[in-house]
Amino acid sequence: GQVHSLAKLSSARAGQQDLAPLTSFDWSTTSEHKVCTASVDTTITIWDIEHQRKEHQLIGHDKPIYDIAFSKVAHLFASVGAVGS
């Protein structure tokens, strides 16, 4: 089969025109319609893919974020940044 794009989700920060590269992605095991992404622009974005929108976006670290993962507990995630925090 073929893969077809159903939607394009934009995670650009306010004031930015170009999207920063994503460094990590995780799918929630407690909410099947939620995914999170991390980026070199220091943002963490929680997506509601069922409604094709950003649910939350926050600045997670002072430097690029290398990894992100949802917890098995609802509404919790962890991230790792370039400063080791």
One Martini backbone bead per residue (centre of mass of N, CA, C, O) as a GRO file, in nm:
protein
   85
    1GLY     BB    1   0.101   0.034   0.004
    2GLN     BB    2   0.014   0.365   0.066
    3VAL     BB    3   0.109   0.685   0.176
    4HIS     BB    4  -0.103   0.940   0.316
    5SER     BB    5  -0.168   1.264   0.363
    6LEU     BB    6  -0.391   1.429   0.601
    7ALA     BB    7  -0.179   1.620   0.757
    8LYS     BB    8  -0.037   1.938   0.878
    9LEU     BB    9   0.181   2.012   1.139
   10SER     BB   10   0.261   2.310   1.317
   11SER     BB   11   0.557   2.418   1.538
   12ALA     BB   12   0.601   2.704   1.528
   13ARG     BB   13   0.708   2.964   1.671
   14ALA     BB   14   0.659   3.258   1.761
   15GLY     BB   15   0.809   3.441   1.489
   16GLN     BB   16   0.844   3.194   1.313
   17GLN     BB   17   0.890   3.044   0.989
   18ASP     BB   18   1.069   2.813   1.057
   19LEU     BB   19   1.139   2.488   1.116
   20ALA     BB   20   1.263   2.303   1.352
   21PRO     BB   21   1.425   2.037   1.426
   22LEU     BB   22   1.361   1.725   1.515
   23THR     BB   23   1.464   1.488   1.791
   24SER     BB   24   1.175   1.384   1.900
   25PHE     BB   25   0.937   1.104   1.964
   26ASP     BB   26   0.606   1.032   2.115
   27TRP     BB   27   0.369   0.794   2.229
   28SER     BB   28   0.096   0.758   2.404
   29THR     BB   29  -0.025   0.502   2.633
   30THR     BB   30  -0.289   0.668   2.761
   31SER     BB   31  -0.322   0.855   2.484
   32GLU     BB   32  -0.375   0.774   2.157
   33HIS     BB   33  -0.398   1.100   2.054
   34LYS     BB   34  -0.098   1.142   2.168
   35VAL     BB   35   0.186   1.352   2.101
   36CYS     BB   36   0.544   1.413   2.110
   37THR     BB   37   0.782   1.685   2.069
   38ALA     BB   38   1.120   1.770   1.988
   39SER     BB   39   1.362   2.049   1.979
   40VAL     BB   40   1.623   2.272   1.899
   41ASP     BB   41   1.427   2.527   1.999
   42THR     BB   42   1.325   2.413   2.302
   43THR     BB   43   1.068   2.256   2.228
   44ILE     BB   44   0.750   2.130   2.344
   45THR     BB   45   0.501   1.917   2.187
   46ILE     BB   46   0.154   1.867   2.218
   47TRP     BB   47  -0.056   1.642   2.045
   48ASP     BB   48  -0.375   1.630   1.872
   49ILE     BB   49  -0.451   1.406   1.624
   50GLU     BB   50  -0.759   1.395   1.612
   51HIS     BB   51  -0.768   1.737   1.583
   52GLN     BB   52  -0.515   1.863   1.452
   53ARG     BB   53  -0.343   1.986   1.720
   54LYS     BB   54  -0.226   2.187   1.950
   55GLU     BB   55  -0.214   2.164   2.300
   56HIS     BB   56   0.101   2.212   2.365
   57GLN     BB   57   0.362   2.466   2.433
   58LEU     BB   58   0.709   2.453   2.540
   59ILE     BB   59   0.983   2.555   2.714
   60GLY     BB   60   1.218   2.312   2.824
   61HIS     BB   61   1.495   2.464   2.755
   62ASP     BB   62   1.803   2.640   2.686
   63LYS     BB   63   1.852   2.399   2.500
   64PRO     BB   64   1.850   2.151   2.322
   65ILE     BB   65   1.643   1.874   2.257
   66TYR     BB   66   1.696   1.514   2.252
   67ASP     BB   67   1.458   1.399   2.448
   68ILE     BB   68   1.138   1.216   2.469
   69ALA     BB   69   0.888   1.090   2.719
   70PHE     BB   70   0.640   0.912   2.813
   71SER     BB   71   0.455   0.804   3.059
   72LYS     BB   72   0.250   0.564   3.223
   73VAL     BB   73   0.152   0.827   3.331
   74ALA     BB   74  -0.068   1.049   3.312
   75HIS     BB   75   0.063   1.365   3.218
   76LEU     BB   76   0.365   1.251   3.169
   77PHE     BB   77   0.707   1.370   3.114
   78ALA     BB   78   1.034   1.352   2.960
   79SER     BB   79   1.350   1.538   2.933
   80VAL     BB   80   1.649   1.608   2.726
   81GLY     BB   81   1.925   1.819   2.735
   82ALA     BB   82   2.229   1.976   2.656
   83VAL     BB   83   2.277   2.041   2.981
   84GLY     BB   84   2.165   1.768   3.140
   85SER     BB   85   1.840   1.815   3.234
   0.00000   0.00000   0.00000
